[in-house]
Structure formats: C-alpha cells, structure tokens
C-alpha cells in the first residue's frame, strides 16, 4: 500500500468506518479503493488530494475534541 493509503486505512479503522462508508465520503469507487489497497496502485493526483484532505480534516476534528 502506498503511504497515504496505509495512513487512510489506519484512520478508517480508528474511526470505525467501513470501507463502503469511506469510499462514499471520498467519492471514489470501491474497486478503485481495492486497487489502492491490494494492488499497491498509486492514487491519481485528484484522488490523492481527496485522501490527504480527508486525513487532515479528520485529524483536525480529532484534535479539537
């Protein structure tokens, strides 16, 4: 898994989100997520921005609690 996907997968588990919930929030396809996770395919620039924005948003929300 590429580092961003690994971090996102760890965050997904911490937040108690299913993979289906995560891909819905990221607005990417489930098969796209599976390629990132299981085939070590690097996300496109646009999807990488979505992933990084999601991670940062969740980290900031977590720190504000």
C-alpha positions as CSV (number, residue, x, y, z in Angstrom):
1,X,0.0,0.0,0.0
2,X,1.2,3.5,-0.8
3,X,1.9,5.6,2.4
4,X,-1.2,7.8,2.0
5,X,-3.5,4.8,1.6
6,X,-1.9,3.0,4.6
7,X,-2.5,6.1,6.7
8,X,-6.0,6.4,5.5
9,X,-6.7,2.7,6.1
10,X,-5.4,3.1,9.7
11,X,-7.6,6.2,10.2
12,X,-10.6,4.4,8.7
13,X,-10.2,1.6,11.4
14,X,-9.7,4.2,14.2
15,X,-12.9,6.0,13.2
16,X,-14.8,2.7,12.9
17,X,-15.8,3.4,9.3
18,X,-16.4,0.5,6.9
19,X,-14.7,0.6,3.6
20,X,-18.0,1.3,1.9
21,X,-18.5,4.4,4.2
22,X,-15.0,5.6,3.5
23,X,-15.2,5.4,-0.3
24,X,-18.6,7.1,-0.2
25,X,-17.1,10.0,1.8
26,X,-14.1,10.2,-0.6
27,X,-16.4,9.9,-3.6
28,X,-14.3,7.2,-5.2
29,X,-15.3,3.7,-6.4
30,X,-14.9,0.7,-4.2
31,X,-12.9,-1.1,-7.0
32,X,-10.6,2.0,-7.1
33,X,-10.1,1.7,-3.3
34,X,-9.4,-2.0,-3.7
35,X,-6.7,-1.3,-6.3
36,X,-5.0,1.2,-3.9
37,X,-5.2,-1.2,-1.0
38,X,-4.5,-4.6,-2.5
39,X,-2.6,-3.9,-5.8
40,X,-0.4,-1.1,-4.5
41,X,-1.7,1.2,-7.3
42,X,-0.9,4.9,-6.7
43,X,-3.9,7.2,-6.5
44,X,-4.4,9.8,-9.2
45,X,-3.5,13.3,-8.2
46,X,-7.1,14.2,-7.7
47,X,-7.8,11.2,-5.6
48,X,-4.6,11.7,-3.6
49,X,-5.8,15.3,-2.8
50,X,-9.2,13.8,-1.6
51,X,-7.4,11.3,0.6
52,X,-5.0,13.9,2.1
53,X,-7.8,16.4,2.7
54,X,-9.9,13.7,4.4
55,X,-7.0,12.6,6.6
56,X,-6.2,16.2,7.6
57,X,-9.9,17.0,8.2
58,X,-10.3,14.0,10.4
59,X,-7.0,14.7,12.3
60,X,-8.0,18.3,12.9
61,X,-11.5,17.2,14.1
62,X,-10.0,14.6,16.4
63,X,-7.5,17.2,17.9
64,X,-10.3,19.7,18.6
65,X,-12.2,17.2,20.9
